[in-house]
Amino acid sequence: MAWAVAHWHLRGADLSAFDGAVGEGFTRGDRPSDEALAVVASLGGIKQVLRGTPLREHTTALRKYMDEIFAGRTFDARFVPADAGGVRAEWVLSPGANPARRTLYIHGGAFMMGSPRSHRTLTTRFSAMTGGAVLAIDYRLMPEHTRRAGIEDCRTAYRWLLANGPKGAAQAQAMFVAGDSAGGNLTLSLIAWIRDTGLRAPDAAVALSPLTDASLASPSMRTHVHSDAMLGPLFGKLARVPQWMLLWAGWLRTRINPSDPVVSPVRGDLSRLPPVLVQSSEVEMLRDDARRYVNKARAAGSPVRLQTWNHMVHVWQIFNPELTEARDALAEIGRFLGEAAPP
């Protein structure tokens, strides 16, 4: 009975028709560069943090690790605490940032970790690229809060950002939404909700290595376990668990059907979306999540693009400026946003 419920109710429709290769591919050679290998080596710090740490303390340890991984960096930007309609956040303001050009940035971290502080290497770049203010939100995380709480925080923050800038109440002239990994999932879920509620749509959205299907049905979730240097060690064991069990686990954890578009944006209506740029690594477990989303959105007539990089770790863009491919990917994002809403 448990298998039948998972198969017919929790799994959702077969999306294999959208598995074809799509978009632009980028590579700097047949083998990973020394810079890329150095990034992979740095990920060993995660294992060191977890080694000897009791299981019940893993989440706390990982949160601390994420917040401190770039703690030694200096940034050419100001960070100002903010209250976005009840949602904790910080303004990220590069020199000369136009307060009327605004980006809502939604950080990644498997819905359980991450913060505005952990993602400053990205939010500072988005402020510089857009020439505007970035609102990085500190949405509520699991397991202390429900999955829906984080979703509601994103919606609340977007409504607030439309009418408020770093200097107070003022209408936005240009609006962007961006996020990575779990934040990419929340970004894609958010833009569909914005369309359905009739709010002003963002001029463009960016999703970096997004999770688009909470049913974990994409082929690369299993085929790319050993090539994904970041997600493979953390979540690779899940690939050995039967999918029907994962579907039940997802429902029990969130009390949301894994095939519900609110948590699986690829399974919703993808028509009438704003311009969206999705970036993914060719060797990461979420590659096919990106492919399926872009193929389905394009079939629905939405202006959605995919760019993929070879040999890159999950959300490699965060390792800037030391990683050349990170700088290249961010340059592509800058061009995309500039075309969508010129300065």
NORZICOR-V385952 format. One record per residue. SS is DSSP state (H for helix, E for strand, - for the rest). Layout:
# NORZICOR-V385952
<<SS> <SS>>
This chain:
# NORZICOR-V385952
<<-> <H> <H> <H> <H> <H> <H> <H> <H> <H> <-> <-> <-> <-> <-> <H> <H> <H> <-> <-> <-> <-> <-> <E> <E> <E> <-> <-> <-> <-> <-> <-> <-> <H> <H> <H> <H> <H> <H> <H> <H> <H> <-> <H> <H> <H> <H> <H> <H> <H> <-> <-> <-> <-> <H> <H> <H> <H> <H> <H> <H> <H> <H> <H> <H> <H> <H> <H> <-> <-> <-> <-> <-> <-> <-> <-> <E> <E> <E> <E> <E> <E> <E> <E> <-> <-> <E> <E> <E> <E> <E> <E> <E> <E> <-> <-> <-> <E> <E> <E> <E> <E> <E> <E> <E> <E> <-> <-> <-> <-> <-> <-> <-> <-> <-> <-> <H> <H> <H> <H> <H> <H> <H> <H> <H> <H> <H> <H> <H> <H> <-> <E> <E> <E> <E> <E> <E> <-> <-> <-> <-> <-> <-> <-> <-> <-> <H> <H> <H> <H> <H> <H> <H> <H> <H> <H> <H> <H> <H> <H> <H> <H> <H> <E> <E> <-> <-> <E> <E> <-> <-> <-> <-> <E> <E> <E> <E> <E> <E> <E> <-> <H> <H> <H> <H> <H> <H> <H> <H> <H> <H> <H> <H> <H> <H> <H> <H> <-> <-> <-> <-> <-> <-> <E> <E> <E> <E> <E> <-> <-> <-> <-> <-> <-> <-> <-> <-> <-> <-> <H> <H> <H> <H> <-> <-> <-> <-> <-> <-> <-> <H> <H> <H> <H> <H> <H> <H> <H> <H> <H> <-> <-> <H> <H> <H> <H> <H> <H> <H> <H> <H> <H> <H> <H> <-> <-> <-> <-> <-> <-> <-> <-> <-> <-> <H> <H> <H> <-> <-> <-> <-> <-> <-> <-> <E> <E> <E> <E> <E> <E> <E> <-> <-> <-> <-> <-> <H> <H> <H> <H> <H> <H> <H> <H> <H> <H> <H> <H> <H> <-> <-> <-> <-> <E> <E> <E> <E> <E> <E> <-> <-> <-> <-> <-> <-> <H> <H> <H> <-> <-> <-> <-> <-> <H> <H> <H> <H> <H> <H> <H> <H> <H> <H> <H> <H> <H> <H> <H> <H> <H> <-> <-> <->>
